Amino acid sequence: MKKIILAGNAITAQILQHYLRQDLRYEVVATVVDQPFLALNKCLDVPSVSTTEILNRFPVDDHAVIMAIGYDDLNKVRESLFHRVKGLGYRIETYIHPDACVYTENSLGEGCVVLPGAVLEPHVHVGSNCMVWCNATLAHHSYVGENCWVASGAVISGQARIGCNTFIGVNATVVNNIAVGEFNIIGGGALITKSTKASSVHLARSAEVFRYSAEEYTKYFSV
């Protein structure tokens, strides 16, 4: 049984901890966050340790890390913690829930998390540090860049490409052969039928471009 430290201690970590309790491959022993977030710990039955203290309590040779942090600031917070924890020497585990269906022959990127009901069809590529939530579908030959979040029920159709640090909302659909730019926000239920520019926001089902850039949207609306 692998001893796991969850990178993050808020709601995403709480959900992942629940799944991992039922997965006999793993034992969650702690969470790791930056010092200001220690008091926000929602995984109350394990200690929450700061990034500056984690090495003193949990040696790198005996523990691995699963990314359990949300998509704040276009996944940049997740990306930062991923690199800092990896820089400490910890192995970042790629976690595939037993009820996920992964058929691609390509290795998933380091630190990816794939939750129950998700389907990854043949020839899919997924970059490092991505979250594929429950019941999402990544269709054949699709490509998802690093540090992306694919929410529940989203569909990335065949040969579509998703740029790095993009958020794909609940039940959003990206159709075949479409390229979604990096640092995009694709809102829940949006239907993307045309390729998008970097740092753009598409909220409605019509996927009309929002008047804010993705960076501006995260600043004012806390995504």
N, C-alpha and C positions, 0 to 999 in steps of 0.2 A: 504494500500500500504506500503510495507516494504521499509525502507530507507537503502540503500546499499552503502557500501564503497568497491570499487574495490581494491584488493591487487595486485598492479602493475599499471603502467601508460604508458606502451609502446604499441606495436601493438596489442598484445593479449587483453589488456584492451580496446583499441579503438574498436576492433571488438565486444567484449562482451557488451560494452556500447551501441553500435548500436542495438544489439539484445534486450537489456533490455529496451531501449526506447520504443520498440513496445510491451513490455510485461507489462500489466497493474498491475501485482502483485508487481512491483518493481519501485523504484525511485533511481537512482544513484546520490549521493550527494557529493562524494569525491573519491579520490584515495589515497592509502597509500603506501609509499616506503621508503627506507632508504635515509637519507639526500643527499648523492651524486647524486641521480637519480631524484631529484625534477625537475631539469631544463629540463629533457627529456620528460616531460608530453605531451602526445598526446591527452588527454581528456581535451581539453582546456576550455570547458564550465563548468567544475567543478574544485574545488581547489585540488591540489596535496599536501598532508600533510605528514610530516616525521613520522616515527614510534615513535619518541620521543615526538611528539606534538599531536598525534592523540587523545589521551584521553582528552586533554584540550578542544578540539573543538567538538568532536563527542562522547557523552556519550555511554557507552556500552549497557545501558538498552534500548536505542532508535535506535540502528543501528546494522546491521549484515554485515558480510564481505563475498564477493564472490572472490574466487581465480582467478586472471586474469593476471597471470605472466607466462612466457614461460618456456622452458625446458632446459635452460642453465645449463651446468655442470651436466648433467645426472639428471636433475630435483632437484638437491641439493639446488639451490637458491630458487626454489619454496617451497621445503620442509622446509627450514630455515624460510622463511617468514610466512608460515603456522603456524609453532609452536610458533613463536614470537608474532604474532597477536593474536593467541588463548590464549597465556600466559597473554596478556593484559586484557583478560576477554571477548573478543568479541565472539559471536556465529558465527561459520563458516557455511554459508548456502550451502546446496547441491542444485545446480541449474540444473534443467532439462528443456530444451527448449520445448515449447508446441508442436513443430513438431517432437520431438524425439519419438521413439516408445520403451517404456520400459515395458517389460512383465515379468521380473523376480520378484519373490515374495520376494527376499532378499533385504533388505534395502541397498542402496548405501552408501559407506563410506562417512564420514563427509568431506564436502568441495569439493566433486566431481562436475564436470561440464560436462553436456551431451548436445551437440549441435544438430541443426536440421538435420533430416534425419538419425541420428544414430539409430541402432536397438540393443537392449539388449534382447536376447531371454530368455525363462524360465530357472530358476536355475543358472543364472549368478551371480557371486560374484565380486564386485569391491571394492577395498580397498580405504582408505581415500585419499583425495587430488589428485585424478586422473582427467585427461582431456581426454574426448572421443569426438573427433572432428566430423565434419559433415560427414554423410554417412558411418561411420565406423560400422562394425558389430561384436558384441560379441555373439558368438553362444552358444547354450545350454550347461550348465554345465561348461562353461569356467570360469577361475579365473584370475583376474588382481590384482596384489599386490599394495601396497601403492605407491604414488608419481610417477605414470606412465603417459605417454603421448601416446595416440593412435591417430595417424594422420588420415586425411581424406581418406576414401575409404579402410582403412586397415580391414582385416578380421582375427579375432581370432576364429579359428574353435572349434567345440565341444570338450569339456573336455581338451582343451589346458590350460596351466598354464603360466602366465607371472610374472616373479620375480619383486620385488620392484625396483623403480627408473629406469625402462627401457623405452626407446624411440622406438616406433613402427612407421616407416615412412609411407608416403603416398602410398597407394595401396599395402602395404606388406601383405603377407599371412602367417599365422602360422597354419599348418595343425593339424588335430585331434590328441589329446592325446600327443602333444609335450609339453615339458617343456622348456621355455626360461628362462635362468638364470637371476639373479638380475644384475642391472647396465649394461644391454646390450644395444647396438645400432643396431637396425634392419633397414636397409636403405630402401628407397623408392623402391617398386617393388620387394623386396627380397621375395623369397619363402623358408620358413623354414620347412624342412621335417625331421630334426633330432634335438633332444634336444641340447641345447647350454650350454656352461659353463658360469659362472659368469664373468662379465667384458669383454665380447667378443664383437666383431664388425662384422656384416654380411651385406655387402653392395650390392653385385651383385645378380641378380636373382638366380644364382646358390647357393647363400648364403655361399660362401667360407669364411672361417675365415680370417679377415683382420690382417695384421702383427702387428698393434698396439693394446694394450689393450684399453678398453673403456675409462679409465681415461687418457691414453696418447692421444687418439684421441680427446677428448674434449679439452685437453691442446693445441694441435697444430691446430685443425680445428674449434674450437669455437662452438661446439654443446652443 
